[in-house]
Amino acid sequence: MKVCILTTVHQPFDTRIFHKEAKSLAKVHEVVLVAPDEERADKEVDGVRVITIKKPENKLLHPVTMWRVFKAGFKQDCDVYHCHEPSSLFVSAVLKVLKMKRLIYDAHEHYPSLIAENSLFPDFIRPLVRFLADIEERILIRFADVVITVDEILALKYRKHHNNVHIISNYPRLELFKPDDLNSENGGIIYVGGISRDRGIYQMIEVANKTNAKLICVGNFTDELNKNEITNFLEENPSKNVVFTGLLSHSKVVEYLNMSRLGLILHQPIPRYIHAVSIKLFEYMACGLPVVASNFPEIARVVKEADCGILVDPTDVDEIVDAILYLLEHPEEAKRMGENGRRAVEEKYNWEKMEEKLLELYGRLK
């Protein structure tokens, strides 16, 4: 079977899209991945043909990206289109109608909320944007043969509008994320992921200063507005405790994780985070790090079940400070929690188990 993976938003080597799904599917099927990037290219990487189309710098020109992805997707003689966000779902729905192919919609975010939170939209119009994006997605998923999502909360949402919904959770690969002997008493605290106000960067900076602990932030700013705002804040409030690395390779991320003493997830209480679990939680756990995480329902379920960290109110800096200091001052307890997290990943929260489900799902499409 030939699979054409389409994304109009994600980078070509996205963790879930390329490093997990595309590489897993390529073990059995012929896979081509079409994604936007800074330059056009057509190359084979790890058994996957990767076609990149040049995306405009201006976000308002996103329809141009959609058109270019459509043209590249139309050229593929595939059996299945596998798309990853509402705009690529629109593209794939048109391709399905024109070429009579199967269509899988892979929803790994609460997209209506994500779209509404774009810095392009002023606050007063965001509820309307969220409502319209939700309506659009409900209409478009009718074209999908299968809907894949990442957790039970999103699955319940999609099952209201589709009768073939499956959960393929966004767990880490055991072979990539694993602890080693780099952890030391001199390590600091780490955050991996997009950097923004909504993901708790201001709380993290304040916590680093109050605990005098080194904070490593691994990842890019989510957009230019966030970058400028946070850069200005740090110029006015300089901190020797905070280091931004930018986007790093998988191996380098693991290296930083293994030099750290605990991982932070301080997402703020906004709709798309409250009922979601960040993949970074499982990556911290896989590397044997105890976590300090937002006390949202799905995150709390994982942390409590595994006994792998401390839950906090992500808006309460003093509570976060107390949790971090407890783990830093009680290394044996931190080690116990970290080992619990690694054990939970080995037994349950790993991509190898999800790969089996994904390949089985594709096997039923034949």
C-alpha positions in Angstrom: 0.0 0.0 0.0 1.2 3.5 -0.8 0.6 6.2 1.8 0.7 9.9 1.2 1.1 11.9 4.5 0.0 15.6 4.1 0.6 18.5 6.5 0.1 22.1 5.8 1.4 23.4 9.1 3.9 21.0 10.7 7.5 20.9 9.8 8.6 17.9 7.7 10.5 16.2 10.5 7.9 16.6 13.2 8.2 14.1 16.0 4.8 12.4 15.6 4.4 12.8 11.9 7.9 11.7 10.7 9.8 10.1 13.5 6.9 8.0 14.7 4.1 7.5 12.2 6.0 7.8 8.8 8.9 5.7 9.9 6.7 3.1 11.5 4.5 2.9 8.4 7.6 2.7 6.1 8.4 -0.7 7.7 5.4 -2.2 5.8 4.2 0.4 3.3 5.6 2.8 0.7 5.4 6.3 2.4 5.7 9.8 0.9 5.4 12.8 3.2 4.5 16.3 1.9 5.1 19.2 4.2 5.9 22.9 4.1 9.5 24.1 4.7 11.8 27.0 3.9 12.9 25.5 0.6 11.6 22.9 -1.9 13.2 19.5 -1.8 12.5 15.9 -2.7 14.7 13.3 -0.8 14.5 9.9 0.9 15.1 9.9 4.7 15.0 6.7 6.7 12.9 4.9 4.1 10.4 7.8 3.7 10.2 10.0 0.6 10.1 13.6 1.9 8.7 16.3 -0.4 8.9 19.8 0.9 7.1 22.8 -0.6 8.2 26.3 0.0 5.9 28.1 2.4 5.4 31.9 2.3 6.8 33.8 5.3 3.5 35.7 5.8 1.0 33.6 7.8 -1.8 35.4 5.9 -0.6 33.5 2.8 -1.4 30.1 4.3 -3.8 29.3 1.4 -0.8 29.4 -0.9 0.8 26.6 1.2 -2.5 24.7 1.0 -2.5 25.0 -2.8 1.1 23.8 -3.1 0.5 20.8 -0.8 -2.6 20.0 -2.8 -0.6 20.0 -6.1 2.2 17.8 -4.6 -0.4 15.4 -3.1 -2.4 15.2 -6.4 0.8 14.0 -8.2 1.1 11.0 -5.8 -0.4 7.7 -7.0 -1.3 6.6 -3.5 -3.9 4.4 -1.8 -4.4 6.5 1.3 -4.1 10.2 2.2 -3.1 10.7 5.9 -3.5 14.4 7.0 -2.8 16.2 10.3 -4.7 19.4 10.7 -8.0 21.0 9.5 -6.4 22.8 6.5 -4.7 19.6 5.3 -8.0 17.8 6.0 -9.6 20.2 3.5 -6.9 19.5 1.0 -7.2 15.8 1.5 -11.0 15.8 1.3 -10.8 17.5 -2.2 -8.1 14.9 -3.2 -10.3 12.1 -2.0 -13.2 13.3 -4.1 -11.1 13.8 -7.2 -9.0 10.6 -6.9 -11.4 8.2 -5.0 -8.8 7.3 -2.3 -9.0 6.5 1.4 -8.6 9.3 3.9 -7.3 9.2 7.5 -7.6 12.4 9.6 -5.0 12.4 12.4 -6.0 15.0 15.0 -3.4 15.4 17.7 -4.5 18.8 19.0 -7.7 20.5 20.0 -7.5 22.4 16.7 -10.5 24.8 17.1 -8.9 26.1 20.3 -5.4 26.1 18.7 -6.6 28.1 15.7 -8.4 30.6 17.9 -5.4 31.3 20.0 -3.3 32.4 17.0 -1.8 35.8 17.6 -3.4 37.0 14.4 -6.8 37.2 16.2 -7.6 39.8 18.8 -9.1 38.4 22.0 -12.7 39.6 21.4 -13.0 37.6 18.2 -11.4 34.3 19.4 -14.7 32.7 20.7 -16.2 33.2 17.2 -13.1 31.9 15.5 -13.2 28.8 17.8 -16.9 28.2 17.0 -16.4 28.5 13.2 -13.3 26.3 13.2 -15.2 23.7 15.2 -18.0 23.7 12.6 -15.6 23.5 9.7 -13.8 20.5 11.3 -17.1 18.7 12.0 -18.1 19.0 8.3 -14.7 18.0 6.9 -14.3 14.8 9.1 -17.3 13.4 7.2 -14.9 12.8 4.3 -12.5 10.8 6.5 -12.7 7.0 6.5 -10.8 6.9 9.8 -10.2 9.5 12.5 -7.1 9.0 14.7 -6.5 11.1 17.8 -4.2 11.0 20.8 -6.3 10.6 24.0 -9.7 9.7 25.3 -10.8 13.3 25.7 -10.3 14.1 22.0 -11.7 10.7 21.0 -15.0 11.4 22.9 -15.2 14.8 21.0 -14.7 13.1 17.6 -17.0 10.1 18.3 -19.9 12.6 18.4 -19.4 13.2 14.7 -17.7 10.0 13.4 -18.2 6.3 13.9 -14.6 5.1 13.3 -12.3 6.9 15.8 -9.1 5.3 17.1 -6.6 6.4 19.8 -2.9 6.3 18.8 -1.3 8.1 21.7 1.7 10.3 21.3 4.2 8.3 23.4 8.0 8.4 23.1 10.1 5.8 21.4 11.9 3.7 24.1 15.0 3.4 21.8 15.4 7.1 21.7 14.4 8.5 25.1 16.1 6.6 27.8 18.0 7.5 31.0 21.7 7.2 31.4 24.4 8.2 33.9 24.5 11.9 33.0 22.1 12.9 35.7 24.0 14.6 38.5 23.4 16.7 41.6 24.7 19.7 39.7 21.9 19.4 37.1 19.2 22.0 36.8 15.5 22.0 35.8 14.4 21.7 32.2 11.5 22.6 30.0 11.1 21.1 26.4 8.5 22.5 24.0 7.2 25.6 22.4 8.0 28.7 24.4 5.1 31.1 25.1 3.1 32.8 27.8 0.4 30.2 27.5 2.9 27.4 28.2 4.1 29.1 31.4 7.4 30.7 30.4 6.9 33.7 32.8 6.2 31.4 35.7 9.3 29.3 34.8 11.5 32.4 34.7 10.2 33.6 38.1 10.6 30.1 39.6 14.2 29.8 38.3 15.1 33.1 40.0 13.4 32.3 43.3 15.0 28.8 43.5 18.3 30.0 42.1 18.2 26.9 39.9 19.4 26.8 36.3 16.5 26.5 33.9 17.1 25.1 30.4 14.4 25.9 27.9 14.6 23.7 24.8 12.5 24.7 21.8 11.4 27.6 19.7 9.2 30.5 20.5 5.7 29.7 19.2 5.5 32.9 17.1 7.2 36.3 16.6 4.8 38.1 19.0 5.7 35.7 21.8 9.4 36.0 21.0 9.5 39.8 21.0 7.4 40.0 24.2 9.6 37.5 26.1 12.8 39.0 24.7 11.8 42.5 25.9 10.8 41.1 29.3 14.3 39.4 29.7 16.0 42.6 28.6 14.2 44.5 31.3 14.5 41.7 33.9 17.8 39.9 33.1 18.3 36.4 34.6 21.6 34.4 34.8 19.6 31.3 35.6 17.7 31.0 32.3 19.1 29.5 29.1 17.3 29.2 25.7 18.8 26.6 23.4 16.4 26.9 20.4 15.2 23.9 18.5 17.5 20.9 18.9 17.9 17.4 17.4 16.3 14.5 19.2 19.6 13.2 20.4 20.6 16.6 21.8 17.3 16.9 23.6 17.8 13.6 25.2 21.3 14.7 26.2 19.9 17.8 27.9 17.2 15.7 29.6 19.8 13.4 31.0 21.8 16.3 32.5 18.8 17.6 34.3 17.2 16.8 37.7 13.5 17.4 36.9 11.2 18.4 34.1 8.6 21.2 34.0 5.1 21.3 32.4 3.4 24.5 33.5 0.8 25.0 30.8 -1.7 27.6 31.8 -5.4 27.0 32.2 -6.7 27.6 28.7 -9.1 25.2 26.9 -6.7 23.3 24.7 -4.3 22.5 27.6 -6.8 21.6 30.4 -7.9 18.4 28.8 -4.7 17.4 27.1 -1.4 15.6 28.0 1.8 17.0 26.6 4.1 14.5 24.9 6.9 16.1 26.9 5.5 14.6 30.1 6.2 11.1 28.7 9.6 12.1 27.4 10.6 13.4 30.9 9.3 10.1 32.3 11.2 8.0 29.7 14.5 9.7 30.7 13.8 9.0 34.4 13.1 12.6 35.4 10.5 13.4 38.1 8.1 16.1 36.9 6.4 19.2 38.3 3.3 19.5 36.2 0.0 21.4 35.9 -2.8 19.9 37.9 -5.1 19.4 34.9 -7.3 16.2 34.8 -5.4 14.2 32.1 -1.9 15.1 33.3 -3.0 14.4 36.9 -4.3 11.0 35.9 -0.9 10.0 34.5 1.3 11.5 37.2 -0.8 10.0 40.1 -1.1 6.6 38.5 2.7 6.4 37.9 3.6 8.3 41.1 6.2 10.2 39.1 6.1 13.8 40.2 4.3 16.6 41.9 1.1 18.4 40.6 0.8 22.2 41.1 -1.4 25.1 40.3 0.5 26.4 37.2 -0.5 30.0 38.1 0.8 29.8 41.7 4.6 30.5 41.6 5.0 29.9 45.3 3.4 26.4 45.0 5.7 25.6 42.0 8.8 26.8 44.0 7.9 24.6 46.9 7.5 21.6 44.7 10.8 22.2 42.9 12.7 22.8 46.1 11.2 19.6 47.6 12.5 17.5 44.8 15.9 19.2 44.7 16.3 18.8 48.5 15.1 15.2 48.6 17.2 13.5 45.8 16.2 10.0 46.9 12.5 10.8 46.6 13.2 12.5 43.2 15.0 9.4 42.1 12.2 7.1 43.2 9.6 9.2 41.2 11.9 9.3 38.2 12.3 5.5 38.2 8.5 5.1 38.6 8.0 7.3 35.5 10.5 5.3 33.5 8.9 2.0 34.5 5.4 3.3 33.5 6.8 4.3 30.0 8.4 0.8 29.6 5.2 -0.9 30.5 2.6 1.3 29.0 3.4 4.7 27.6 5.7 3.9 24.7 5.5 4.3 20.9 6.4 0.7 20.2 2.9 -0.3 21.5 1.3 2.5 19.4 3.2 1.3 16.3 1.5 -2.0 16.6 -2.0 -0.4 16.7 -1.1 1.9 13.8 0.0 -0.9 11.5 -3.0 -3.0 12.5 -5.3 -0.1 11.6 -3.7 0.3 8.2 -3.9 -3.5 7.7 -7.7 -3.2 8.0 -7.8 -0.6 5.3 -6.6 -3.0 2.6 
